Amino acid sequence: MTSGRLLKLLSLLQTPREWPGSELAERLEVSLRTVRRDVERLRDLGYPVRATMGAIGGYKLVAGAAMPPLLLEDDEAVAIAVGLRTGAVQAVDGIEEASVRALAKLEQVLPSRLRQRVGALGAATEPMLAWERPTVAPETLTTVAGAITAHERLRFGYRSHDGTATDRLVEPHRLVSAGRRWYLVAFDSERGDWRTFRMDRVSEPARTGVRVPPRQLPADDAATFVTQQLSALAPVYRAVVTLHAPAAQVAGRVGDRPGDVEPIDEHSCRVRSHSDTLEWLALRLATLGCDFEVHEPPELAEYLRKLGERVTRAVTSAS
């Protein structure tokens, strides 16, 4: 068999579902006999592929007694899993979603002794997070990611912005990482419409095992849908600020998108940023370590003025 087909088969089996042999044969464009031979090859390489018989039987990759032959020692496997957990929780720019997907796949094949070590280290570790940063447990993200991959309905508890608790049954579509927050885009089965859920408000997600065909999202992509929903539901403050610092020094610290930071000269730049809270904008600007002038909105200038007065009073009273 070709190495490319072997990798494709392994990729399919890593999704948390059971694959009928006929479906694998169709995906790989080979015969059922070839599928059986390829599965045996994976087993020979150490991948724990379980086969079930019957009309609804199939193949599934399960946790094995040892790591598959990835040229990794146990300690190296644990280090990778912990690193992926950190990437998911800390929302490192550009790798958050990939960390969640990779962690979901890795945990499928980690033997129990290694899963226990990873879980123990995760439970004993508390990361230092940025101000006002909501957190989401990696286990919550991987459960949801698994349901998305398998096209399974998902149940979870949800707490709205006013604290109201509800139970939800949804068809999950995509996870969207939006800098400081994670969002789930899903079709709410009981309400009959698409919804956006903040993942830090989701509790006890559980996959139902009920598979449903994918629905067509009423937007170009999930990120666009989340942006549209947030714009409709919450006020968005758009700030225009001149910073007395090089553009390269502040890029990514107050501007979330390409073009948010524009150089004026080698010592200053113009920033166009946006947020749903004045507090976040003010704190980001105040901690940049450079002088700045706020051009708009006036609400931001007023918030910074009051913040400056409180800080001045605190310093004066301590003198």
C-alpha beads as a LAMMPS data file, in Angstrom:
LAMMPS data file: protein, C-alpha beads

319 atoms
318 bonds

1 atom types
1 bond types

-500.0 500.0 xlo xhi
-500.0 500.0 ylo yhi
-500.0 500.0 zlo zhi

Masses

1 110.0

Atoms # bond

1 1 1 0.000 0.000 0.000
2 1 1 1.090 3.579 -0.499
3 1 1 2.125 5.634 2.505
4 1 1 -0.355 8.312 1.428
5 1 1 -3.295 5.902 1.665
6 1 1 -2.046 4.617 5.021
7 1 1 -1.970 8.161 6.410
8 1 1 -5.423 8.923 5.000
9 1 1 -6.847 5.759 6.581
10 1 1 -5.228 6.628 9.905
11 1 1 -6.633 10.168 9.703
12 1 1 -10.155 8.814 9.143
13 1 1 -9.883 6.332 12.002
14 1 1 -8.669 9.051 14.376
15 1 1 -12.056 10.752 14.265
16 1 1 -14.139 9.597 17.263
17 1 1 -16.607 7.358 15.407
18 1 1 -16.912 3.835 14.006
19 1 1 -16.327 3.518 10.252
20 1 1 -18.129 0.838 8.200
21 1 1 -15.707 -0.972 5.910
22 1 1 -17.776 -0.003 2.873
23 1 1 -17.520 3.697 3.743
24 1 1 -13.758 3.456 4.229
25 1 1 -13.458 1.675 0.895
26 1 1 -15.432 4.457 -0.782
27 1 1 -13.355 7.201 0.842
28 1 1 -10.070 5.508 -0.066
29 1 1 -11.301 4.362 -3.503
30 1 1 -10.227 0.766 -2.876
31 1 1 -11.903 -2.601 -2.320
32 1 1 -13.146 -3.979 1.006
33 1 1 -10.384 -6.563 0.858
34 1 1 -7.799 -3.787 0.560
35 1 1 -9.342 -1.996 3.533
36 1 1 -9.014 -5.141 5.657
37 1 1 -5.398 -5.562 4.569
38 1 1 -4.607 -1.899 5.314
39 1 1 -6.174 -2.191 8.772
40 1 1 -3.980 -5.202 9.489
41 1 1 -0.967 -3.152 8.414
42 1 1 -1.885 -0.443 10.953
43 1 1 -2.229 -3.087 13.648
44 1 1 1.182 -4.444 12.755
45 1 1 2.549 -0.933 13.244
46 1 1 1.011 -0.787 16.733
47 1 1 -2.188 1.190 16.134
48 1 1 -5.075 -0.343 18.164
49 1 1 -7.824 -0.680 15.546
50 1 1 -10.933 -2.458 16.838
51 1 1 -13.290 -4.242 14.439
52 1 1 -16.916 -5.129 15.191
53 1 1 -19.005 -7.558 13.185
54 1 1 -22.567 -7.312 11.942
55 1 1 -24.632 -5.042 9.738
56 1 1 -23.641 -1.940 11.706
57 1 1 -20.102 -3.075 12.449
58 1 1 -16.967 -1.329 11.400
59 1 1 -13.542 -0.102 12.442
60 1 1 -12.514 2.301 15.193
61 1 1 -9.177 3.460 16.605
62 1 1 -9.148 3.002 20.382
63 1 1 -6.721 3.697 23.197
64 1 1 -3.977 1.078 23.197
65 1 1 -1.532 -0.434 25.648
66 1 1 1.324 1.642 24.246
67 1 1 1.906 4.641 22.049
68 1 1 1.833 3.893 18.290
69 1 1 5.219 4.006 16.553
70 1 1 5.656 7.776 16.381
71 1 1 9.237 7.506 17.620
72 1 1 8.132 9.005 20.944
73 1 1 9.044 7.920 24.442
74 1 1 6.337 8.062 27.129
75 1 1 7.723 11.314 28.555
76 1 1 7.787 12.845 25.078
77 1 1 4.162 11.862 24.466
78 1 1 3.130 13.440 27.784
79 1 1 5.097 16.602 26.948
80 1 1 3.283 16.929 23.613
81 1 1 -0.142 16.430 25.222
82 1 1 0.603 19.017 27.922
83 1 1 1.871 21.448 25.291
84 1 1 -1.330 21.039 23.272
85 1 1 -3.420 21.608 26.404
86 1 1 -1.473 24.790 27.091
87 1 1 -1.965 25.972 23.517
88 1 1 -5.717 25.400 23.792
89 1 1 -6.121 27.158 27.152
90 1 1 -3.771 30.069 26.521
91 1 1 -5.140 30.755 23.021
92 1 1 -1.689 31.305 21.505
93 1 1 -2.205 33.261 18.285
94 1 1 -2.568 31.009 15.262
95 1 1 -2.450 27.601 16.969
96 1 1 -5.515 27.466 19.227
97 1 1 -7.855 25.473 16.978
98 1 1 -5.040 23.254 15.698
99 1 1 -4.092 22.487 19.322
100 1 1 -7.626 21.365 20.100
101 1 1 -7.862 19.147 17.016
102 1 1 -4.458 17.580 17.651
103 1 1 -5.228 17.029 21.342
104 1 1 -8.506 15.302 20.480
105 1 1 -6.655 12.929 18.138
106 1 1 -3.769 12.286 20.522
107 1 1 -6.053 11.458 23.449
108 1 1 -7.737 8.828 21.270
109 1 1 -4.561 6.725 21.259
110 1 1 -2.879 7.593 24.561
111 1 1 -2.774 4.543 26.841
112 1 1 -4.542 4.932 30.182
113 1 1 -1.343 5.380 32.222
114 1 1 -0.306 8.349 30.072
115 1 1 -3.793 9.903 30.053
116 1 1 -3.705 9.774 33.858
117 1 1 -0.317 11.526 33.944
118 1 1 -1.487 14.236 31.547
119 1 1 -4.716 14.710 33.503
120 1 1 -2.896 14.895 36.843
121 1 1 -0.458 17.495 35.560
122 1 1 -3.269 19.533 34.054
123 1 1 -5.253 19.423 37.304
124 1 1 -2.222 20.527 39.325
125 1 1 -1.307 23.414 37.006
126 1 1 -2.906 26.848 37.001
127 1 1 -1.789 29.175 34.174
128 1 1 -1.427 32.913 34.666
129 1 1 -3.977 34.534 32.377
130 1 1 -4.516 38.013 31.025
131 1 1 -6.993 40.414 32.645
132 1 1 -10.654 39.619 32.119
133 1 1 -9.755 36.516 30.169
134 1 1 -12.505 33.854 30.376
135 1 1 -11.172 30.313 30.467
136 1 1 -12.406 27.092 28.870
137 1 1 -11.326 23.622 29.986
138 1 1 -9.480 21.722 27.233
139 1 1 -11.731 18.715 27.925
140 1 1 -14.754 20.856 27.062
141 1 1 -13.181 21.940 23.791
142 1 1 -12.120 18.427 22.794
143 1 1 -15.575 17.001 23.554
144 1 1 -17.216 19.633 21.372
145 1 1 -14.566 19.237 18.665
146 1 1 -15.194 15.481 18.617
147 1 1 -18.943 16.005 18.163
148 1 1 -18.285 18.452 15.322
149 1 1 -15.982 16.018 13.545
150 1 1 -18.432 13.117 13.892
151 1 1 -21.505 15.254 13.027
152 1 1 -23.146 14.268 16.332
153 1 1 -25.774 16.128 18.295
154 1 1 -24.457 17.634 21.503
155 1 1 -26.079 18.350 24.873
156 1 1 -24.767 20.866 27.397
157 1 1 -25.773 23.309 30.068
158 1 1 -25.604 26.987 29.147
159 1 1 -25.552 30.150 31.242
160 1 1 -26.728 33.300 29.459
161 1 1 -25.311 36.792 30.035
162 1 1 -27.934 37.471 32.720
163 1 1 -27.167 34.225 34.557
164 1 1 -30.163 32.221 33.319
165 1 1 -29.315 28.500 33.105
166 1 1 -30.750 26.356 30.290
167 1 1 -30.159 22.926 28.769
168 1 1 -29.322 22.875 25.060
169 1 1 -29.475 20.231 22.337
170 1 1 -27.578 21.358 19.248
171 1 1 -25.976 20.250 16.008
172 1 1 -22.448 21.671 16.429
173 1 1 -20.902 23.221 13.327
174 1 1 -17.585 24.918 14.196
175 1 1 -15.503 26.279 17.057
176 1 1 -14.284 29.838 16.544
177 1 1 -11.388 31.344 18.475
178 1 1 -11.828 35.103 18.802
179 1 1 -8.703 36.166 20.680
180 1 1 -9.920 36.364 24.265
181 1 1 -12.894 34.017 23.829
182 1 1 -14.025 30.772 22.222
183 1 1 -17.410 30.482 20.501
184 1 1 -19.438 27.509 19.288
185 1 1 -21.527 27.939 16.151
186 1 1 -24.369 25.403 16.176
187 1 1 -27.919 24.775 15.017
188 1 1 -30.175 24.734 18.081
189 1 1 -32.403 21.698 17.499
190 1 1 -35.092 22.750 19.994
191 1 1 -35.257 26.389 18.877
192 1 1 -34.951 25.623 15.188
193 1 1 -32.325 28.243 14.420
194 1 1 -28.587 28.902 14.325
195 1 1 -26.982 30.146 17.522
196 1 1 -23.603 31.327 18.823
197 1 1 -22.550 30.096 22.286
198 1 1 -19.704 31.426 24.404
199 1 1 -17.686 28.379 25.398
200 1 1 -16.821 29.743 28.859
201 1 1 -20.582 29.597 29.593
202 1 1 -20.948 25.980 28.435
203 1 1 -20.995 23.259 31.110
204 1 1 -20.936 19.450 31.004
205 1 1 -21.038 18.938 27.228
206 1 1 -22.029 15.390 26.286
207 1 1 -22.084 13.739 22.897
208 1 1 -25.379 11.977 22.197
209 1 1 -24.110 9.496 19.606
210 1 1 -26.901 10.624 17.250
211 1 1 -25.411 11.531 13.884
212 1 1 -27.050 14.169 11.682
213 1 1 -26.215 15.412 8.176
214 1 1 -24.337 18.736 8.076
215 1 1 -26.472 21.849 7.601
216 1 1 -25.680 24.805 5.395
217 1 1 -24.535 27.727 7.538
218 1 1 -26.273 31.038 6.637
219 1 1 -22.909 32.805 6.221
220 1 1 -19.693 32.420 4.246
221 1 1 -17.965 30.794 7.208
222 1 1 -18.285 30.358 10.967
223 1 1 -16.021 33.310 11.820
224 1 1 -18.176 35.626 9.689
225 1 1 -21.323 34.287 11.369
226 1 1 -19.907 34.956 14.854
227 1 1 -18.901 38.489 13.841
228 1 1 -22.392 39.186 12.525
229 1 1 -24.044 37.811 15.653
230 1 1 -21.841 39.765 18.037
231 1 1 -22.375 42.979 16.082
232 1 1 -26.125 42.521 16.321
233 1 1 -26.240 41.556 20.003
234 1 1 -23.689 43.826 21.669
235 1 1 -22.318 47.333 21.228
236 1 1 -18.932 47.414 19.554
237 1 1 -16.628 50.325 20.335
238 1 1 -14.335 51.283 17.478
239 1 1 -11.337 53.229 18.657
240 1 1 -8.991 55.467 16.671
241 1 1 -5.800 56.231 18.598
242 1 1 -2.397 57.686 17.807
243 1 1 0.405 55.831 19.570
244 1 1 3.868 57.303 20.023
245 1 1 5.601 54.011 19.313
246 1 1 6.707 52.159 16.158
247 1 1 3.969 50.143 14.487
248 1 1 6.007 46.931 14.768
249 1 1 6.212 47.399 18.550
250 1 1 2.439 47.465 19.108
251 1 1 1.121 45.322 16.242
252 1 1 -0.953 42.477 17.620
253 1 1 -1.264 44.065 21.059
254 1 1 -4.209 46.362 20.262
255 1 1 -5.057 45.475 16.655
256 1 1 -6.636 42.101 16.032
257 1 1 -6.687 42.189 12.227
258 1 1 -4.264 43.044 9.418
259 1 1 -4.421 46.758 8.731
260 1 1 -5.529 47.746 12.245
261 1 1 -2.115 49.347 12.844
262 1 1 -0.873 51.850 10.269
263 1 1 2.567 53.541 10.530
264 1 1 2.588 57.347 10.569
265 1 1 6.364 57.564 10.729
266 1 1 9.131 55.487 12.292
267 1 1 8.217 56.696 15.785
268 1 1 4.395 56.668 15.755
269 1 1 1.383 54.888 14.319
270 1 1 -2.397 55.086 14.031
271 1 1 -4.452 52.266 15.531
272 1 1 -8.025 51.349 14.663
273 1 1 -9.202 48.766 17.151
274 1 1 -12.556 47.419 18.294
275 1 1 -13.999 45.738 21.361
276 1 1 -17.309 45.109 23.105
277 1 1 -15.987 46.716 26.316
278 1 1 -14.405 50.082 27.013
279 1 1 -12.548 48.530 29.937
280 1 1 -10.557 46.174 27.713
281 1 1 -9.615 48.932 25.262
282 1 1 -8.573 51.271 28.075
283 1 1 -6.441 48.690 29.878
284 1 1 -4.723 47.615 26.669
285 1 1 -3.819 51.186 25.806
286 1 1 -2.729 52.054 29.341
287 1 1 -0.333 49.089 29.518
288 1 1 1.423 49.585 26.169
289 1 1 4.189 51.632 27.768
290 1 1 3.943 54.619 25.399
291 1 1 2.109 57.932 25.140
292 1 1 -1.065 58.068 23.072
293 1 1 -3.978 60.305 22.060
294 1 1 -7.552 59.042 21.723
295 1 1 -9.433 60.490 18.746
296 1 1 -12.588 58.396 19.098
297 1 1 -14.893 57.288 20.594
298 1 1 -15.565 59.968 23.206
299 1 1 -16.712 57.264 25.644
300 1 1 -13.192 55.811 25.647
301 1 1 -11.610 59.189 26.324
302 1 1 -14.018 59.761 29.217
303 1 1 -13.350 56.304 30.673
304 1 1 -9.584 56.897 30.540
305 1 1 -10.014 60.305 32.205
306 1 1 -11.928 58.765 35.110
307 1 1 -9.461 55.902 35.319
308 1 1 -6.590 58.400 35.484
309 1 1 -8.316 60.280 38.288
310 1 1 -8.754 57.090 40.323
311 1 1 -5.122 56.127 39.806
312 1 1 -3.983 59.627 40.806
313 1 1 -6.064 59.509 43.993
314 1 1 -4.625 56.130 44.857
315 1 1 -1.064 57.384 44.413
316 1 1 -1.766 60.588 46.361
317 1 1 -3.305 58.730 49.300
318 1 1 -0.266 56.445 49.471
319 1 1 2.201 59.345 49.606

Bonds

1 1 1 2
2 1 2 3
3 1 3 4
4 1 4 5
5 1 5 6
6 1 6 7
7 1 7 8
8 1 8 9
9 1 9 10
10 1 10 11
11 1 11 12
12 1 12 13
13 1 13 14
14 1 14 15
15 1 15 16
16 1 16 17
17 1 17 18
18 1 18 19
19 1 19 20
20 1 20 21
21 1 21 22
22 1 22 23
23 1 23 24
24 1 24 25
25 1 25 26
26 1 26 27
27 1 27 28
28 1 28 29
29 1 29 30
30 1 30 31
31 1 31 32
32 1 32 33
33 1 33 34
34 1 34 35
35 1 35 36
36 1 36 37
37 1 37 38
38 1 38 39
39 1 39 40
40 1 40 41
41 1 41 42
42 1 42 43
43 1 43 44
44 1 44 45
45 1 45 46
46 1 46 47
47 1 47 48
48 1 48 49
49 1 49 50
50 1 50 51
51 1 51 52
52 1 52 53
53 1 53 54
54 1 54 55
55 1 55 56
56 1 56 57
57 1 57 58
58 1 58 59
59 1 59 60
60 1 60 61
61 1 61 62
62 1 62 63
63 1 63 64
64 1 64 65
65 1 65 66
66 1 66 67
67 1 67 68
68 1 68 69
69 1 69 70
70 1 70 71
71 1 71 72
72 1 72 73
73 1 73 74
74 1 74 75
75 1 75 76
76 1 76 77
77 1 77 78
78 1 78 79
79 1 79 80
80 1 80 81
81 1 81 82
82 1 82 83
83 1 83 84
84 1 84 85
85 1 85 86
86 1 86 87
87 1 87 88
88 1 88 89
89 1 89 90
90 1 90 91
91 1 91 92
92 1 92 93
93 1 93 94
94 1 94 95
95 1 95 96
96 1 96 97
97 1 97 98
98 1 98 99
99 1 99 100
100 1 100 101
101 1 101 102
102 1 102 103
103 1 103 104
104 1 104 105
105 1 105 106
106 1 106 107
107 1 107 108
108 1 108 109
109 1 109 110
110 1 110 111
111 1 111 112
112 1 112 113
113 1 113 114
114 1 114 115
115 1 115 116
116 1 116 117
117 1 117 118
118 1 118 119
119 1 119 120
120 1 120 121
121 1 121 122
122 1 122 123
123 1 123 124
124 1 124 125
125 1 125 126
126 1 126 127
127 1 127 128
128 1 128 129
129 1 129 130
130 1 130 131
131 1 131 132
132 1 132 133
133 1 133 134
134 1 134 135
135 1 135 136
136 1 136 137
137 1 137 138
138 1 138 139
139 1 139 140
140 1 140 141
141 1 141 142
142 1 142 143
143 1 143 144
144 1 144 145
145 1 145 146
146 1 146 147
147 1 147 148
148 1 148 149
149 1 149 150
150 1 150 151
151 1 151 152
152 1 152 153
153 1 153 154
154 1 154 155
155 1 155 156
156 1 156 157
157 1 157 158
158 1 158 159
159 1 159 160
160 1 160 161
161 1 161 162
162 1 162 163
163 1 163 164
164 1 164 165
165 1 165 166
166 1 166 167
167 1 167 168
168 1 168 169
169 1 169 170
170 1 170 171
171 1 171 172
172 1 172 173
173 1 173 174
174 1 174 175
175 1 175 176
176 1 176 177
177 1 177 178
178 1 178 179
179 1 179 180
180 1 180 181
181 1 181 182
182 1 182 183
183 1 183 184
184 1 184 185
185 1 185 186
186 1 186 187
187 1 187 188
188 1 188 189
189 1 189 190
190 1 190 191
191 1 191 192
192 1 192 193
193 1 193 194
194 1 194 195
195 1 195 196
196 1 196 197
197 1 197 198
198 1 198 199
199 1 199 200
200 1 200 201
201 1 201 202
202 1 202 203
203 1 203 204
204 1 204 205
205 1 205 206
206 1 206 207
207 1 207 208
208 1 208 209
209 1 209 210
210 1 210 211
211 1 211 212
212 1 212 213
213 1 213 214
214 1 214 215
215 1 215 216
216 1 216 217
217 1 217 218
218 1 218 219
219 1 219 220
220 1 220 221
221 1 221 222
222 1 222 223
223 1 223 224
224 1 224 225
225 1 225 226
226 1 226 227
227 1 227 228
228 1 228 229
229 1 229 230
230 1 230 231
231 1 231 232
232 1 232 233
233 1 233 234
234 1 234 235
235 1 235 236
236 1 236 237
237 1 237 238
238 1 238 239
239 1 239 240
240 1 240 241
241 1 241 242
242 1 242 243
243 1 243 244
244 1 244 245
245 1 245 246
246 1 246 247
247 1 247 248
248 1 248 249
249 1 249 250
250 1 250 251
251 1 251 252
252 1 252 253
253 1 253 254
254 1 254 255
255 1 255 256
256 1 256 257
257 1 257 258
258 1 258 259
259 1 259 260
260 1 260 261
261 1 261 262
262 1 262 263
263 1 263 264
264 1 264 265
265 1 265 266
266 1 266 267
267 1 267 268
268 1 268 269
269 1 269 270
270 1 270 271
271 1 271 272
272 1 272 273
273 1 273 274
274 1 274 275
275 1 275 276
276 1 276 277
277 1 277 278
278 1 278 279
279 1 279 280
280 1 280 281
281 1 281 282
282 1 282 283
283 1 283 284
284 1 284 285
285 1 285 286
286 1 286 287
287 1 287 288
288 1 288 289
289 1 289 290
290 1 290 291
291 1 291 292
292 1 292 293
293 1 293 294
294 1 294 295
295 1 295 296
296 1 296 297
297 1 297 298
298 1 298 299
299 1 299 300
300 1 300 301
301 1 301 302
302 1 302 303
303 1 303 304
304 1 304 305
305 1 305 306
306 1 306 307
307 1 307 308
308 1 308 309
309 1 309 310
310 1 310 311
311 1 311 312
312 1 312 313
313 1 313 314
314 1 314 315
315 1 315 316
316 1 316 317
317 1 317 318
318 1 318 319
